[in-house]
């Protein structure tokens, strides 16, 4: 029976006038990652694949599969100026801090 993919660990930090959310998602391709940035939340949907997912594992410390997460941000951000990159299996979403954050934005994952 395949394991259900667990939500990966998340780092959220502030610096240079922006919030950054960093999430390792091995096996993810930018076309399979959907990011929605709101003024106070970040929603993520990801589908991660790995070629050997149907093998008999002797040890399995990280998992693949589909997952969804909603992350409360510690401050208001400007969703329209947010951006997302996926490089070497690490998703980084950056959004400038804002006193009047409003709306939602779906940045393309590059």
MODELLER restraints for C-alpha pairs under 7 A, 6 or more apart:
rsr = mdl.restraints
at = mdl.atoms
rsr.add(forms.Gaussian(group=physical.xy_distance, feature=features.Distance(at['CA:4:A'], at['CA:65:A']), mean=6.92, stdev=0.5))
rsr.add(forms.Gaussian(group=physical.xy_distance, feature=features.Distance(at['CA:5:A'], at['CA:63:A']), mean=5.40, stdev=0.5))
rsr.add(forms.Gaussian(group=physical.xy_distance, feature=features.Distance(at['CA:5:A'], at['CA:64:A']), mean=5.41, stdev=0.5))
rsr.add(forms.Gaussian(group=physical.xy_distance, feature=features.Distance(at['CA:5:A'], at['CA:65:A']), mean=4.95, stdev=0.5))
rsr.add(forms.Gaussian(group=physical.xy_distance, feature=features.Distance(at['CA:5:A'], at['CA:66:A']), mean=6.26, stdev=0.5))
rsr.add(forms.Gaussian(group=physical.xy_distance, feature=features.Distance(at['CA:5:A'], at['CA:67:A']), mean=6.49, stdev=0.5))
rsr.add(forms.Gaussian(group=physical.xy_distance, feature=features.Distance(at['CA:6:A'], at['CA:63:A']), mean=6.75, stdev=0.5))
rsr.add(forms.Gaussian(group=physical.xy_distance, feature=features.Distance(at['CA:7:A'], at['CA:67:A']), mean=6.17, stdev=0.5))
rsr.add(forms.Gaussian(group=physical.xy_distance, feature=features.Distance(at['CA:8:A'], at['CA:23:A']), mean=6.66, stdev=0.5))
rsr.add(forms.Gaussian(group=physical.xy_distance, feature=features.Distance(at['CA:8:A'], at['CA:24:A']), mean=6.49, stdev=0.5))
rsr.add(forms.Gaussian(group=physical.xy_distance, feature=features.Distance(at['CA:8:A'], at['CA:25:A']), mean=6.80, stdev=0.5))
rsr.add(forms.Gaussian(group=physical.xy_distance, feature=features.Distance(at['CA:9:A'], at['CA:23:A']), mean=6.26, stdev=0.5))
rsr.add(forms.Gaussian(group=physical.xy_distance, feature=features.Distance(at['CA:10:A'], at['CA:21:A']), mean=6.91, stdev=0.5))
rsr.add(forms.Gaussian(group=physical.xy_distance, feature=features.Distance(at['CA:10:A'], at['CA:22:A']), mean=5.89, stdev=0.5))
rsr.add(forms.Gaussian(group=physical.xy_distance, feature=features.Distance(at['CA:10:A'], at['CA:23:A']), mean=4.97, stdev=0.5))
rsr.add(forms.Gaussian(group=physical.xy_distance, feature=features.Distance(at['CA:11:A'], at['CA:21:A']), mean=5.68, stdev=0.5))
rsr.add(forms.Gaussian(group=physical.xy_distance, feature=features.Distance(at['CA:11:A'], at['CA:22:A']), mean=5.14, stdev=0.5))
rsr.add(forms.Gaussian(group=physical.xy_distance, feature=features.Distance(at['CA:11:A'], at['CA:23:A']), mean=6.61, stdev=0.5))
rsr.add(forms.Gaussian(group=physical.xy_distance, feature=features.Distance(at['CA:12:A'], at['CA:20:A']), mean=5.65, stdev=0.5))
rsr.add(forms.Gaussian(group=physical.xy_distance, feature=features.Distance(at['CA:12:A'], at['CA:21:A']), mean=4.50, stdev=0.5))
rsr.add(forms.Gaussian(group=physical.xy_distance, feature=features.Distance(at['CA:12:A'], at['CA:22:A']), mean=6.47, stdev=0.5))
rsr.add(forms.Gaussian(group=physical.xy_distance, feature=features.Distance(at['CA:13:A'], at['CA:19:A']), mean=5.75, stdev=0.5))
rsr.add(forms.Gaussian(group=physical.xy_distance, feature=features.Distance(at['CA:13:A'], at['CA:20:A']), mean=5.39, stdev=0.5))
rsr.add(forms.Gaussian(group=physical.xy_distance, feature=features.Distance(at['CA:13:A'], at['CA:21:A']), mean=6.66, stdev=0.5))
rsr.add(forms.Gaussian(group=physical.xy_distance, feature=features.Distance(at['CA:14:A'], at['CA:20:A']), mean=6.21, stdev=0.5))
rsr.add(forms.Gaussian(group=physical.xy_distance, feature=features.Distance(at['CA:17:A'], at['CA:96:A']), mean=5.94, stdev=0.5))
rsr.add(forms.Gaussian(group=physical.xy_distance, feature=features.Distance(at['CA:17:A'], at['CA:97:A']), mean=5.68, stdev=0.5))
rsr.add(forms.Gaussian(group=physical.xy_distance, feature=features.Distance(at['CA:18:A'], at['CA:94:A']), mean=6.66, stdev=0.5))
rsr.add(forms.Gaussian(group=physical.xy_distance, feature=features.Distance(at['CA:18:A'], at['CA:95:A']), mean=5.46, stdev=0.5))
rsr.add(forms.Gaussian(group=physical.xy_distance, feature=features.Distance(at['CA:18:A'], at['CA:96:A']), mean=3.98, stdev=0.5))
rsr.add(forms.Gaussian(group=physical.xy_distance, feature=features.Distance(at['CA:18:A'], at['CA:97:A']), mean=4.84, stdev=0.5))
rsr.add(forms.Gaussian(group=physical.xy_distance, feature=features.Distance(at['CA:19:A'], at['CA:94:A']), mean=5.80, stdev=0.5))
rsr.add(forms.Gaussian(group=physical.xy_distance, feature=features.Distance(at['CA:19:A'], at['CA:95:A']), mean=5.44, stdev=0.5))
rsr.add(forms.Gaussian(group=physical.xy_distance, feature=features.Distance(at['CA:19:A'], at['CA:96:A']), mean=6.24, stdev=0.5))
rsr.add(forms.Gaussian(group=physical.xy_distance, feature=features.Distance(at['CA:19:A'], at['CA:97:A']), mean=6.45, stdev=0.5))
rsr.add(forms.Gaussian(group=physical.xy_distance, feature=features.Distance(at['CA:20:A'], at['CA:92:A']), mean=6.77, stdev=0.5))
rsr.add(forms.Gaussian(group=physical.xy_distance, feature=features.Distance(at['CA:20:A'], at['CA:93:A']), mean=5.63, stdev=0.5))
rsr.add(forms.Gaussian(group=physical.xy_distance, feature=features.Distance(at['CA:20:A'], at['CA:94:A']), mean=4.48, stdev=0.5))
rsr.add(forms.Gaussian(group=physical.xy_distance, feature=features.Distance(at['CA:20:A'], at['CA:95:A']), mean=6.55, stdev=0.5))
rsr.add(forms.Gaussian(group=physical.xy_distance, feature=features.Distance(at['CA:21:A'], at['CA:92:A']), mean=5.71, stdev=0.5))
rsr.add(forms.Gaussian(group=physical.xy_distance, feature=features.Distance(at['CA:21:A'], at['CA:93:A']), mean=5.16, stdev=0.5))
rsr.add(forms.Gaussian(group=physical.xy_distance, feature=features.Distance(at['CA:21:A'], at['CA:94:A']), mean=6.53, stdev=0.5))
rsr.add(forms.Gaussian(group=physical.xy_distance, feature=features.Distance(at['CA:22:A'], at['CA:90:A']), mean=6.90, stdev=0.5))
rsr.add(forms.Gaussian(group=physical.xy_distance, feature=features.Distance(at['CA:22:A'], at['CA:91:A']), mean=5.69, stdev=0.5))
rsr.add(forms.Gaussian(group=physical.xy_distance, feature=features.Distance(at['CA:22:A'], at['CA:92:A']), mean=4.58, stdev=0.5))
rsr.add(forms.Gaussian(group=physical.xy_distance, feature=features.Distance(at['CA:22:A'], at['CA:93:A']), mean=6.56, stdev=0.5))
rsr.add(forms.Gaussian(group=physical.xy_distance, feature=features.Distance(at['CA:23:A'], at['CA:90:A']), mean=5.71, stdev=0.5))
rsr.add(forms.Gaussian(group=physical.xy_distance, feature=features.Distance(at['CA:23:A'], at['CA:91:A']), mean=5.14, stdev=0.5))
rsr.add(forms.Gaussian(group=physical.xy_distance, feature=features.Distance(at['CA:23:A'], at['CA:92:A']), mean=6.59, stdev=0.5))
rsr.add(forms.Gaussian(group=physical.xy_distance, feature=features.Distance(at['CA:24:A'], at['CA:89:A']), mean=5.84, stdev=0.5))
rsr.add(forms.Gaussian(group=physical.xy_distance, feature=features.Distance(at['CA:24:A'], at['CA:90:A']), mean=4.28, stdev=0.5))
rsr.add(forms.Gaussian(group=physical.xy_distance, feature=features.Distance(at['CA:24:A'], at['CA:91:A']), mean=6.10, stdev=0.5))
rsr.add(forms.Gaussian(group=physical.xy_distance, feature=features.Distance(at['CA:25:A'], at['CA:89:A']), mean=5.21, stdev=0.5))
rsr.add(forms.Gaussian(group=physical.xy_distance, feature=features.Distance(at['CA:25:A'], at['CA:90:A']), mean=5.74, stdev=0.5))
rsr.add(forms.Gaussian(group=physical.xy_distance, feature=features.Distance(at['CA:25:A'], at['CA:91:A']), mean=6.81, stdev=0.5))
rsr.add(forms.Gaussian(group=physical.xy_distance, feature=features.Distance(at['CA:26:A'], at['CA:48:A']), mean=6.90, stdev=0.5))
rsr.add(forms.Gaussian(group=physical.xy_distance, feature=features.Distance(at['CA:26:A'], at['CA:89:A']), mean=4.55, stdev=0.5))
rsr.add(forms.Gaussian(group=physical.xy_distance, feature=features.Distance(at['CA:27:A'], at['CA:48:A']), mean=4.95, stdev=0.5))
rsr.add(forms.Gaussian(group=physical.xy_distance, feature=features.Distance(at['CA:27:A'], at['CA:49:A']), mean=5.09, stdev=0.5))
rsr.add(forms.Gaussian(group=physical.xy_distance, feature=features.Distance(at['CA:27:A'], at['CA:50:A']), mean=5.50, stdev=0.5))
rsr.add(forms.Gaussian(group=physical.xy_distance, feature=features.Distance(at['CA:27:A'], at['CA:89:A']), mean=6.44, stdev=0.5))
rsr.add(forms.Gaussian(group=physical.xy_distance, feature=features.Distance(at['CA:28:A'], at['CA:47:A']), mean=6.38, stdev=0.5))
rsr.add(forms.Gaussian(group=physical.xy_distance, feature=features.Distance(at['CA:28:A'], at['CA:48:A']), mean=4.37, stdev=0.5))
rsr.add(forms.Gaussian(group=physical.xy_distance, feature=features.Distance(at['CA:28:A'], at['CA:49:A']), mean=6.39, stdev=0.5))
rsr.add(forms.Gaussian(group=physical.xy_distance, feature=features.Distance(at['CA:28:A'], at['CA:89:A']), mean=6.42, stdev=0.5))
rsr.add(forms.Gaussian(group=physical.xy_distance, feature=features.Distance(at['CA:30:A'], at['CA:86:A']), mean=6.38, stdev=0.5))
rsr.add(forms.Gaussian(group=physical.xy_distance, feature=features.Distance(at['CA:30:A'], at['CA:109:A']), mean=5.43, stdev=0.5))
rsr.add(forms.Gaussian(group=physical.xy_distance, feature=features.Distance(at['CA:30:A'], at['CA:110:A']), mean=6.29, stdev=0.5))
rsr.add(forms.Gaussian(group=physical.xy_distance, feature=features.Distance(at['CA:32:A'], at['CA:46:A']), mean=5.71, stdev=0.5))
rsr.add(forms.Gaussian(group=physical.xy_distance, feature=features.Distance(at['CA:32:A'], at['CA:47:A']), mean=5.45, stdev=0.5))
rsr.add(forms.Gaussian(group=physical.xy_distance, feature=features.Distance(at['CA:33:A'], at['CA:45:A']), mean=5.79, stdev=0.5))
rsr.add(forms.Gaussian(group=physical.xy_distance, feature=features.Distance(at['CA:33:A'], at['CA:46:A']), mean=4.44, stdev=0.5))
rsr.add(forms.Gaussian(group=physical.xy_distance, feature=features.Distance(at['CA:33:A'], at['CA:47:A']), mean=6.62, stdev=0.5))
rsr.add(forms.Gaussian(group=physical.xy_distance, feature=features.Distance(at['CA:34:A'], at['CA:44:A']), mean=5.69, stdev=0.5))
rsr.add(forms.Gaussian(group=physical.xy_distance, feature=features.Distance(at['CA:34:A'], at['CA:45:A']), mean=5.09, stdev=0.5))
rsr.add(forms.Gaussian(group=physical.xy_distance, feature=features.Distance(at['CA:34:A'], at['CA:46:A']), mean=6.36, stdev=0.5))
rsr.add(forms.Gaussian(group=physical.xy_distance, feature=features.Distance(at['CA:35:A'], at['CA:43:A']), mean=5.88, stdev=0.5))
rsr.add(forms.Gaussian(group=physical.xy_distance, feature=features.Distance(at['CA:35:A'], at['CA:44:A']), mean=4.81, stdev=0.5))
rsr.add(forms.Gaussian(group=physical.xy_distance, feature=features.Distance(at['CA:35:A'], at['CA:45:A']), mean=6.72, stdev=0.5))
rsr.add(forms.Gaussian(group=physical.xy_distance, feature=features.Distance(at['CA:35:A'], at['CA:106:A']), mean=5.71, stdev=0.5))
rsr.add(forms.Gaussian(group=physical.xy_distance, feature=features.Distance(at['CA:35:A'], at['CA:107:A']), mean=6.53, stdev=0.5))
rsr.add(forms.Gaussian(group=physical.xy_distance, feature=features.Distance(at['CA:36:A'], at['CA:42:A']), mean=5.85, stdev=0.5))
rsr.add(forms.Gaussian(group=physical.xy_distance, feature=features.Distance(at['CA:36:A'], at['CA:43:A']), mean=5.10, stdev=0.5))
rsr.add(forms.Gaussian(group=physical.xy_distance, feature=features.Distance(at['CA:36:A'], at['CA:44:A']), mean=6.52, stdev=0.5))
rsr.add(forms.Gaussian(group=physical.xy_distance, feature=features.Distance(at['CA:36:A'], at['CA:104:A']), mean=6.66, stdev=0.5))
rsr.add(forms.Gaussian(group=physical.xy_distance, feature=features.Distance(at['CA:36:A'], at['CA:105:A']), mean=5.70, stdev=0.5))
rsr.add(forms.Gaussian(group=physical.xy_distance, feature=features.Distance(at['CA:36:A'], at['CA:106:A']), mean=4.54, stdev=0.5))
rsr.add(forms.Gaussian(group=physical.xy_distance, feature=features.Distance(at['CA:37:A'], at['CA:43:A']), mean=6.49, stdev=0.5))
rsr.add(forms.Gaussian(group=physical.xy_distance, feature=features.Distance(at['CA:37:A'], at['CA:79:A']), mean=5.37, stdev=0.5))
rsr.add(forms.Gaussian(group=physical.xy_distance, feature=features.Distance(at['CA:37:A'], at['CA:104:A']), mean=5.51, stdev=0.5))
rsr.add(forms.Gaussian(group=physical.xy_distance, feature=features.Distance(at['CA:37:A'], at['CA:105:A']), mean=5.24, stdev=0.5))
rsr.add(forms.Gaussian(group=physical.xy_distance, feature=features.Distance(at['CA:37:A'], at['CA:106:A']), mean=6.24, stdev=0.5))
rsr.add(forms.Gaussian(group=physical.xy_distance, feature=features.Distance(at['CA:38:A'], at['CA:79:A']), mean=5.55, stdev=0.5))
rsr.add(forms.Gaussian(group=physical.xy_distance, feature=features.Distance(at['CA:38:A'], at['CA:102:A']), mean=6.97, stdev=0.5))
rsr.add(forms.Gaussian(group=physical.xy_distance, feature=features.Distance(at['CA:38:A'], at['CA:103:A']), mean=6.02, stdev=0.5))
rsr.add(forms.Gaussian(group=physical.xy_distance, feature=features.Distance(at['CA:38:A'], at['CA:104:A']), mean=4.38, stdev=0.5))
rsr.add(forms.Gaussian(group=physical.xy_distance, feature=features.Distance(at['CA:38:A'], at['CA:105:A']), mean=6.57, stdev=0.5))
rsr.add(forms.Gaussian(group=physical.xy_distance, feature=features.Distance(at['CA:39:A'], at['CA:76:A']), mean=5.25, stdev=0.5))
rsr.add(forms.Gaussian(group=physical.xy_distance, feature=features.Distance(at['CA:39:A'], at['CA:77:A']), mean=5.01, stdev=0.5))
rsr.add(forms.Gaussian(group=physical.xy_distance, feature=features.Distance(at['CA:39:A'], at['CA:78:A']), mean=6.19, stdev=0.5))
rsr.add(forms.Gaussian(group=physical.xy_distance, feature=features.Distance(at['CA:39:A'], at['CA:79:A']), mean=5.92, stdev=0.5))
rsr.add(forms.Gaussian(group=physical.xy_distance, feature=features.Distance(at['CA:39:A'], at['CA:101:A']), mean=4.75, stdev=0.5))
rsr.add(forms.Gaussian(group=physical.xy_distance, feature=features.Distance(at['CA:39:A'], at['CA:102:A']), mean=5.14, stdev=0.5))
rsr.add(forms.Gaussian(group=physical.xy_distance, feature=features.Distance(at['CA:39:A'], at['CA:103:A']), mean=6.48, stdev=0.5))
rsr.add(forms.Gaussian(group=physical.xy_distance, feature=features.Distance(at['CA:39:A'], at['CA:104:A']), mean=6.88, stdev=0.5))
rsr.add(forms.Gaussian(group=physical.xy_distance, feature=features.Distance(at['CA:40:A'], at['CA:72:A']), mean=6.09, stdev=0.5))
rsr.add(forms.Gaussian(group=physical.xy_distance, feature=features.Distance(at['CA:40:A'], at['CA:73:A']), mean=5.09, stdev=0.5))
rsr.add(forms.Gaussian(group=physical.xy_distance, feature=features.Distance(at['CA:40:A'], at['CA:75:A']), mean=6.41, stdev=0.5))
rsr.add(forms.Gaussian(group=physical.xy_distance, feature=features.Distance(at['CA:40:A'], at['CA:76:A']), mean=5.38, stdev=0.5))
rsr.add(forms.Gaussian(group=physical.xy_distance, feature=features.Distance(at['CA:40:A'], at['CA:77:A']), mean=6.70, stdev=0.5))
rsr.add(forms.Gaussian(group=physical.xy_distance, feature=features.Distance(at['CA:41:A'], at['CA:70:A']), mean=6.76, stdev=0.5))
rsr.add(forms.Gaussian(group=physical.xy_distance, feature=features.Distance(at['CA:41:A'], at['CA:71:A']), mean=5.54, stdev=0.5))
rsr.add(forms.Gaussian(group=physical.xy_distance, feature=features.Distance(at['CA:41:A'], at['CA:72:A']), mean=4.60, stdev=0.5))
rsr.add(forms.Gaussian(group=physical.xy_distance, feature=features.Distance(at['CA:41:A'], at['CA:73:A']), mean=5.25, stdev=0.5))
rsr.add(forms.Gaussian(group=physical.xy_distance, feature=features.Distance(at['CA:42:A'], at['CA:70:A']), mean=5.70, stdev=0.5))
rsr.add(forms.Gaussian(group=physical.xy_distance, feature=features.Distance(at['CA:42:A'], at['CA:71:A']), mean=5.10, stdev=0.5))
rsr.add(forms.Gaussian(group=physical.xy_distance, feature=features.Distance(at['CA:42:A'], at['CA:72:A']), mean=6.58, stdev=0.5))
rsr.add(forms.Gaussian(group=physical.xy_distance, feature=features.Distance(at['CA:43:A'], at['CA:69:A']), mean=5.78, stdev=0.5))
rsr.add(forms.Gaussian(group=physical.xy_distance, feature=features.Distance(at['CA:43:A'], at['CA:70:A']), mean=4.45, stdev=0.5))
rsr.add(forms.Gaussian(group=physical.xy_distance, feature=features.Distance(at['CA:43:A'], at['CA:71:A']), mean=6.38, stdev=0.5))
rsr.add(forms.Gaussian(group=physical.xy_distance, feature=features.Distance(at['CA:44:A'], at['CA:68:A']), mean=5.55, stdev=0.5))
rsr.add(forms.Gaussian(group=physical.xy_distance, feature=features.Distance(at['CA:44:A'], at['CA:69:A']), mean=5.25, stdev=0.5))
rsr.add(forms.Gaussian(group=physical.xy_distance, feature=features.Distance(at['CA:44:A'], at['CA:70:A']), mean=6.43, stdev=0.5))
rsr.add(forms.Gaussian(group=physical.xy_distance, feature=features.Distance(at['CA:45:A'], at['CA:67:A']), mean=5.93, stdev=0.5))
rsr.add(forms.Gaussian(group=physical.xy_distance, feature=features.Distance(at['CA:45:A'], at['CA:68:A']), mean=4.50, stdev=0.5))
rsr.add(forms.Gaussian(group=physical.xy_distance, feature=features.Distance(at['CA:45:A'], at['CA:69:A']), mean=6.71, stdev=0.5))
rsr.add(forms.Gaussian(group=physical.xy_distance, feature=features.Distance(at['CA:46:A'], at['CA:66:A']), mean=5.58, stdev=0.5))
rsr.add(forms.Gaussian(group=physical.xy_distance, feature=features.Distance(at['CA:46:A'], at['CA:67:A']), mean=5.59, stdev=0.5))
rsr.add(forms.Gaussian(group=physical.xy_distance, feature=features.Distance(at['CA:46:A'], at['CA:68:A']), mean=6.54, stdev=0.5))
rsr.add(forms.Gaussian(group=physical.xy_distance, feature=features.Distance(at['CA:47:A'], at['CA:65:A']), mean=5.57, stdev=0.5))
rsr.add(forms.Gaussian(group=physical.xy_distance, feature=features.Distance(at['CA:47:A'], at['CA:66:A']), mean=4.20, stdev=0.5))
rsr.add(forms.Gaussian(group=physical.xy_distance, feature=features.Distance(at['CA:47:A'], at['CA:67:A']), mean=6.62, stdev=0.5))
rsr.add(forms.Gaussian(group=physical.xy_distance, feature=features.Distance(at['CA:48:A'], at['CA:64:A']), mean=5.22, stdev=0.5))
rsr.add(forms.Gaussian(group=physical.xy_distance, feature=features.Distance(at['CA:48:A'], at['CA:65:A']), mean=4.98, stdev=0.5))
rsr.add(forms.Gaussian(group=physical.xy_distance, feature=features.Distance(at['CA:48:A'], at['CA:66:A']), mean=6.14, stdev=0.5))
rsr.add(forms.Gaussian(group=physical.xy_distance, feature=features.Distance(at['CA:49:A'], at['CA:64:A']), mean=5.79, stdev=0.5))
rsr.add(forms.Gaussian(group=physical.xy_distance, feature=features.Distance(at['CA:49:A'], at['CA:65:A']), mean=6.22, stdev=0.5))
rsr.add(forms.Gaussian(group=physical.xy_distance, feature=features.Distance(at['CA:50:A'], at['CA:64:A']), mean=6.63, stdev=0.5))
rsr.add(forms.Gaussian(group=physical.xy_distance, feature=features.Distance(at['CA:76:A'], at['CA:97:A']), mean=5.87, stdev=0.5))
rsr.add(forms.Gaussian(group=physical.xy_distance, feature=features.Distance(at['CA:76:A'], at['CA:98:A']), mean=5.47, stdev=0.5))
rsr.add(forms.Gaussian(group=physical.xy_distance, feature=features.Distance(at['CA:76:A'], at['CA:99:A']), mean=6.24, stdev=0.5))
rsr.add(forms.Gaussian(group=physical.xy_distance, feature=features.Distance(at['CA:76:A'], at['CA:101:A']), mean=5.45, stdev=0.5))
rsr.add(forms.Gaussian(group=physical.xy_distance, feature=features.Distance(at['CA:77:A'], at['CA:95:A']), mean=5.86, stdev=0.5))
rsr.add(forms.Gaussian(group=physical.xy_distance, feature=features.Distance(at['CA:77:A'], at['CA:96:A']), mean=5.47, stdev=0.5))
rsr.add(forms.Gaussian(group=physical.xy_distance, feature=features.Distance(at['CA:77:A'], at['CA:97:A']), mean=4.24, stdev=0.5))
rsr.add(forms.Gaussian(group=physical.xy_distance, feature=features.Distance(at['CA:77:A'], at['CA:98:A']), mean=4.71, stdev=0.5))
rsr.add(forms.Gaussian(group=physical.xy_distance, feature=features.Distance(at['CA:77:A'], at['CA:101:A']), mean=5.11, stdev=0.5))
rsr.add(forms.Gaussian(group=physical.xy_distance, feature=features.Distance(at['CA:78:A'], at['CA:95:A']), mean=6.23, stdev=0.5))
rsr.add(forms.Gaussian(group=physical.xy_distance, feature=features.Distance(at['CA:78:A'], at['CA:96:A']), mean=5.62, stdev=0.5))
rsr.add(forms.Gaussian(group=physical.xy_distance, feature=features.Distance(at['CA:78:A'], at['CA:97:A']), mean=6.16, stdev=0.5))
rsr.add(forms.Gaussian(group=physical.xy_distance, feature=features.Distance(at['CA:78:A'], at['CA:98:A']), mean=5.41, stdev=0.5))
rsr.add(forms.Gaussian(group=physical.xy_distance, feature=features.Distance(at['CA:78:A'], at['CA:101:A']), mean=4.78, stdev=0.5))
rsr.add(forms.Gaussian(group=physical.xy_distance, feature=features.Distance(at['CA:78:A'], at['CA:102:A']), mean=6.83, stdev=0.5))
rsr.add(forms.Gaussian(group=physical.xy_distance, feature=features.Distance(at['CA:79:A'], at['CA:95:A']), mean=6.48, stdev=0.5))
rsr.add(forms.Gaussian(group=physical.xy_distance, feature=features.Distance(at['CA:79:A'], at['CA:101:A']), mean=6.87, stdev=0.5))
rsr.add(forms.Gaussian(group=physical.xy_distance, feature=features.Distance(at['CA:79:A'], at['CA:103:A']), mean=6.76, stdev=0.5))
rsr.add(forms.Gaussian(group=physical.xy_distance, feature=features.Distance(at['CA:79:A'], at['CA:104:A']), mean=5.61, stdev=0.5))
rsr.add(forms.Gaussian(group=physical.xy_distance, feature=features.Distance(at['CA:79:A'], at['CA:105:A']), mean=5.22, stdev=0.5))
rsr.add(forms.Gaussian(group=physical.xy_distance, feature=features.Distance(at['CA:80:A'], at['CA:105:A']), mean=5.43, stdev=0.5))
rsr.add(forms.Gaussian(group=physical.xy_distance, feature=features.Distance(at['CA:81:A'], at['CA:95:A']), mean=6.35, stdev=0.5))
rsr.add(forms.Gaussian(group=physical.xy_distance, feature=features.Distance(at['CA:81:A'], at['CA:96:A']), mean=6.76, stdev=0.5))
rsr.add(forms.Gaussian(group=physical.xy_distance, feature=features.Distance(at['CA:82:A'], at['CA:94:A']), mean=5.55, stdev=0.5))
rsr.add(forms.Gaussian(group=physical.xy_distance, feature=features.Distance(at['CA:82:A'], at['CA:95:A']), mean=4.20, stdev=0.5))
rsr.add(forms.Gaussian(group=physical.xy_distance, feature=features.Distance(at['CA:82:A'], at['CA:96:A']), mean=6.74, stdev=0.5))
rsr.add(forms.Gaussian(group=physical.xy_distance, feature=features.Distance(at['CA:82:A'], at['CA:107:A']), mean=6.50, stdev=0.5))
rsr.add(forms.Gaussian(group=physical.xy_distance, feature=features.Distance(at['CA:83:A'], at['CA:93:A']), mean=5.77, stdev=0.5))
rsr.add(forms.Gaussian(group=physical.xy_distance, feature=features.Distance(at['CA:83:A'], at['CA:94:A']), mean=5.48, stdev=0.5))
rsr.add(forms.Gaussian(group=physical.xy_distance, feature=features.Distance(at['CA:83:A'], at['CA:95:A']), mean=6.62, stdev=0.5))
rsr.add(forms.Gaussian(group=physical.xy_distance, feature=features.Distance(at['CA:83:A'], at['CA:107:A']), mean=5.36, stdev=0.5))
rsr.add(forms.Gaussian(group=physical.xy_distance, feature=features.Distance(at['CA:84:A'], at['CA:92:A']), mean=5.62, stdev=0.5))
rsr.add(forms.Gaussian(group=physical.xy_distance, feature=features.Distance(at['CA:84:A'], at['CA:93:A']), mean=4.33, stdev=0.5))
rsr.add(forms.Gaussian(group=physical.xy_distance, feature=features.Distance(at['CA:84:A'], at['CA:94:A']), mean=6.38, stdev=0.5))
rsr.add(forms.Gaussian(group=physical.xy_distance, feature=features.Distance(at['CA:84:A'], at['CA:107:A']), mean=6.20, stdev=0.5))
rsr.add(forms.Gaussian(group=physical.xy_distance, feature=features.Distance(at['CA:84:A'], at['CA:108:A']), mean=6.59, stdev=0.5))
rsr.add(forms.Gaussian(group=physical.xy_distance, feature=features.Distance(at['CA:84:A'], at['CA:109:A']), mean=4.93, stdev=0.5))
rsr.add(forms.Gaussian(group=physical.xy_distance, feature=features.Distance(at['CA:84:A'], at['CA:110:A']), mean=6.39, stdev=0.5))
rsr.add(forms.Gaussian(group=physical.xy_distance, feature=features.Distance(at['CA:85:A'], at['CA:91:A']), mean=5.73, stdev=0.5))
rsr.add(forms.Gaussian(group=physical.xy_distance, feature=features.Distance(at['CA:85:A'], at['CA:92:A']), mean=5.34, stdev=0.5))
rsr.add(forms.Gaussian(group=physical.xy_distance, feature=features.Distance(at['CA:85:A'], at['CA:93:A']), mean=6.58, stdev=0.5))
rsr.add(forms.Gaussian(group=physical.xy_distance, feature=features.Distance(at['CA:85:A'], at['CA:109:A']), mean=5.21, stdev=0.5))
rsr.add(forms.Gaussian(group=physical.xy_distance, feature=features.Distance(at['CA:85:A'], at['CA:110:A']), mean=4.68, stdev=0.5))
rsr.add(forms.Gaussian(group=physical.xy_distance, feature=features.Distance(at['CA:86:A'], at['CA:92:A']), mean=6.39, stdev=0.5))
rsr.add(forms.Gaussian(group=physical.xy_distance, feature=features.Distance(at['CA:86:A'], at['CA:109:A']), mean=6.50, stdev=0.5))
rsr.add(forms.Gaussian(group=physical.xy_distance, feature=features.Distance(at['CA:86:A'], at['CA:110:A']), mean=6.01, stdev=0.5))
